[in-house]
Amino acid sequence: MKQGTAQTLNVAGHVRNLEDAMGVLEGYPRKTPAAFDFLGAGEPGELTALEVIRTRKISSRISNKEVAFFVETAATASWINPAADLANADPDAVPVDGQLFASMTDLYWHFAENAPKGVSFAKISKVLHLKLPSLFPILDSHIARSYAPAAKMLRRDYPQLGWRRRTWIAVRNDLLEARASGALDELRRRLRSYESDDINKQHEVRLLDGLTDLRLLDILVW
């Protein structure tokens, strides 16, 4: 299939044609990207209370007490370059100091190993996605269930990894395929050229081209 002509996307084991994908994006709540995504990732290596609170816009349900935990824990974290991309997090690379997949693991566990009751993978992944939106998938319960079959199939190749990291790999596989096929490029072209009699809707849909590839795929899982 030639670059730019792909008409389907494989997301969490389901094939979506681009017309369906556009339908999902057209119907995505307009307030969410404006309140969560488009405000940016903030200062590199620094997590503020307001940033953690922003994750409530994607239903993190993080309490004020948990906000304090994230901010305090972040102060001693080994943060990754904010431009890091999941596509470059090769799980088969030799895990030397600074290798991206290993660095992802270290950063996740920095928050997870001493997390208070009620702070699980979903809340942590939403905070990490906000700071590193091209690297960490939003791994809430729905995404985890959707990717569970793919993650299970990867157990044979990665028996040493738990389901969370195998889910990262499954999402990464979808990301790599969508880029290589040209499907994401074509989807973005359609977003940029979207037309509607409702000028506000037209503007809001076109703005979705500003989301990361990872975030677009995340929306298409729903």
C-alpha positions in Angstrom: 0.0 0.0 0.0 1.5 3.3 -1.0 2.4 6.0 1.5 -0.6 8.3 2.0 -3.2 6.0 0.4 -3.9 3.6 3.3 -7.6 3.5 4.1 -7.6 1.5 7.3 -6.1 1.6 10.8 -5.5 -1.3 13.1 -6.2 -0.2 16.6 -6.3 -2.7 19.5 -7.1 -5.6 17.2 -9.8 -3.8 15.3 -9.6 -2.5 11.8 -11.1 0.9 11.3 -11.5 2.5 7.9 -10.7 6.2 7.8 -14.3 7.2 7.4 -15.1 5.5 10.7 -12.0 7.0 12.3 -13.1 10.5 11.2 -16.6 9.8 12.6 -15.0 9.0 16.0 -12.9 12.1 16.0 -15.8 14.3 14.9 -17.8 13.1 17.9 -15.0 13.4 20.5 -15.9 15.9 23.2 -14.6 19.2 22.1 -13.8 20.5 25.6 -11.4 17.7 26.4 -8.5 18.5 24.0 -8.8 22.2 24.9 -8.7 21.5 28.6 -6.2 18.6 28.7 -4.1 18.3 25.5 -3.7 21.7 24.0 -2.4 23.3 27.2 0.9 21.5 26.7 3.2 19.4 28.8 4.6 22.3 30.9 8.2 22.7 32.0 10.4 19.6 31.3 11.3 17.7 34.4 8.8 19.5 36.5 5.3 18.4 37.5 2.9 21.0 39.0 -0.3 20.5 41.0 -2.3 22.2 38.2 -0.9 19.7 35.7 -2.0 16.8 37.8 -5.4 18.3 38.3 -5.7 18.7 34.5 -5.9 14.9 34.2 -9.3 15.0 35.8 -10.4 16.2 32.3 -9.8 12.6 31.2 -11.5 11.1 34.2 -8.4 10.4 36.3 -10.4 11.1 39.5 -7.2 12.1 41.3 -7.9 13.5 44.7 -6.2 16.5 46.3 -4.2 14.2 48.5 -3.1 12.2 45.5 -2.1 15.4 43.7 0.3 16.1 46.6 1.8 12.5 46.2 2.4 13.1 42.5 4.0 16.4 42.9 6.3 15.3 45.7 7.3 12.1 43.9 8.0 13.9 40.7 10.6 16.0 42.4 13.0 13.1 42.6 12.0 11.4 39.3 14.5 10.8 36.4 12.5 12.5 33.7 12.8 11.6 30.1 13.3 14.1 27.2 9.8 15.5 26.5 10.2 14.9 22.8 10.6 11.1 23.3 8.5 9.0 21.0 7.0 5.6 21.8 8.1 4.4 18.3 11.7 4.7 19.5 11.1 2.7 22.7 12.4 -0.6 21.3 11.8 -3.4 23.9 14.5 -5.5 22.2 17.2 -2.9 22.5 20.0 -3.8 25.0 18.8 -2.2 28.3 21.7 0.1 28.9 21.5 3.3 30.9 19.3 5.8 29.0 17.7 3.2 26.7 14.2 4.5 26.2 12.1 1.4 27.0 14.1 0.9 30.2 13.8 4.6 31.0 10.0 4.4 30.6 9.9 1.4 33.0 12.1 3.2 35.6 9.9 6.3 35.4 6.7 4.4 35.8 7.9 2.4 38.7 9.3 5.5 40.4 5.6 6.5 40.9 4.1 3.0 41.2 6.4 1.4 43.8 5.4 3.7 46.7 2.0 4.8 45.4 -0.7 5.1 48.1 -3.9 3.0 47.9 -6.1 4.3 45.1 -3.2 5.3 42.8 -2.9 2.6 40.2 -1.7 2.2 36.7 -4.5 4.4 35.2 -3.8 7.5 37.3 0.0 7.2 36.8 -0.3 6.7 33.1 -2.6 9.7 32.7 -0.1 11.9 34.5 2.9 10.5 32.6 1.0 11.0 29.3 0.4 14.6 30.1 4.1 15.2 30.6 5.3 12.9 27.8 2.3 12.8 25.3 4.2 11.0 22.5 5.7 8.4 24.8 3.3 7.1 27.4 0.0 5.6 26.3 -3.1 6.5 28.4 -3.5 3.1 30.0 -6.8 3.2 31.8 -9.0 0.1 32.4 -10.8 0.4 29.0 -7.5 0.6 27.1 -6.1 -2.2 29.1 -9.1 -4.4 28.3 -9.0 -3.5 24.7 -5.3 -4.4 24.3 -5.5 -7.4 26.6 -5.6 -10.0 23.7 -2.6 -8.4 22.0 -0.7 -8.1 25.3 -1.4 -11.8 26.0 0.0 -12.8 22.6 3.2 -11.0 23.4 3.7 -13.0 26.6 5.6 -15.7 24.6 8.1 -13.2 23.2 8.4 -11.2 26.4 7.8 -13.6 29.3 9.9 -11.4 31.6 7.5 -8.4 31.2 4.2 -7.8 33.0 1.0 -6.9 31.2 1.6 -3.2 31.5 4.8 -3.2 29.5 3.4 -5.7 27.1 0.5 -3.3 26.5 3.0 -0.5 25.8 4.5 -2.8 23.1 1.1 -3.6 21.6 0.3 0.1 21.4 3.7 0.7 19.9 3.1 -1.9 17.2 -0.1 -0.2 16.2 1.7 3.1 16.1 4.5 1.8 13.9 2.1 0.1 11.5 -0.2 3.2 11.2 2.8 5.4 10.4 4.4 3.0 8.0 1.2 2.4 6.0 0.5 6.1 5.7 -2.8 5.8 7.4 -2.0 8.4 10.1 -0.7 10.8 7.5 -4.0 10.4 5.5 -6.1 10.8 8.7 -4.3 14.0 9.5 -4.8 15.3 6.0 -8.5 14.7 6.4 -8.6 16.5 9.8 -6.8 19.5 8.3 -9.2 19.7 5.4 -12.4 18.9 7.3 -15.4 21.0 6.3 -18.7 21.6 8.0 -21.6 24.0 7.7 -20.9 24.6 11.5 -17.8 26.7 11.4 -17.1 26.1 15.1 -17.2 22.4 14.6 -15.0 22.7 11.5 -12.5 24.6 13.5 -12.5 22.2 16.4 -12.1 19.1 14.3 -9.3 20.7 12.3 -7.5 21.4 15.6 -7.3 17.7 16.4 -4.4 17.5 13.9 -2.5 19.1 16.8 -2.8 16.0 18.9 0.1 13.5 19.0 -0.2 10.3 17.0 -0.4 8.4 20.2 -3.3 10.4 21.4 -5.2 10.0 18.1 -4.9 6.3 18.4 -6.0 6.4 22.0 -9.2 8.2 21.0 -9.9 5.6 18.3 -9.9 2.8 20.8 -13.1 4.1 22.2 
